[in-house]
């Protein structure tokens, strides 16, 4: 389990948002601090240029604007081992790096009445840093953990087909970095034990694309759909003995849609559904049971984290209380991606959060 606090300040306007769990897998629960404050909604509307990462078609609704901010995240992951023959029941805290400043930059430009162009930064990641390593009971170093980060830039073009419907597409170019330390005892399960752990940081470039639709379905009712492809990423050669297919770690496809209804000129309610396809990516989806099939770690069909696909349901409320004050609230629930049979390596990745309760204001 894990706990996080989030505060973000944008240069114009000032924004505040709090969330009571960590993100879903390596992804944040929304794009931009305003979306996060409203439960992570993003398919049906956009309040700033970060939202177009969810649905690029919404870029045509923003006019011309520039956004700059800093998202500051404090993460407090913890883990517990119990009923394990190698040692007593114990609790562990990831008490290494806890502070994560995440820059937010984006702009949208209306090229003409029907076409908009935009660019923004996006990020994903997760990690732990145990000064008291849970794997030390198996003979590992006293300190262990994992750090996975991805940062990139999306370039977006959106076009209004009619006054009520728009399409958009984004090209996403990213760089991924991984470090794993303190899991030496499991190198014996690898086809390449020299490229298994304690290799320092290793990175690779990646690319993906996003397509989306946004439309006015009826007076006060809008809809949105979007699909983001998997991220095709270079192999991380220094971890060729840890990751399947000799070092391949690719983030999964994400798709979904939503509906939003204006209850009044100042009050909007939105619901989103989102699916993340972890199981189709070997490093994230392959179970530890692959070892029983003769597939060593690092091999073409070797074990990964054993994550299931995830369904996420979001509810967001945005109320313009005054001309200079907007209040937001939201809730999201996600299905569990870590099964009880897959806990061995998931002590490294705090991804068991299922619920977010959010509130925000600008």
Secondary structure, DSSP 4 states (H G I P E B T S, - for coil): -EEEEEEEEESSS--EEEESS--BTTB-SSSSHHHHHTTT--SS--SSTTGGGT-GGGGGGS-SEEEEEEEEEEEEEEEEE-S-TTS--EEEE--S--EEEEEEEEEEEE-SSSEEEEEEEEEEEEEEEESS-GGGGGT--S-EEEEEEEEEEEEEEEEESSSSEEEEEEEEEEEEEEEEES-GGGGGGBS-GGGSS----EEEEEEEEEEEEEEEEETTEEEEEEEE---EE---GGGTTTSHHHH---PPPEEEEEEEEEEETTEEEEEEEEEE-GGGSHHHH--GGGGGGT--BTSTT-----PPPEEEEEEEEEEEEETTEEEEEEEEEE-----GGGHHHHTSS-----EEEEEEE-
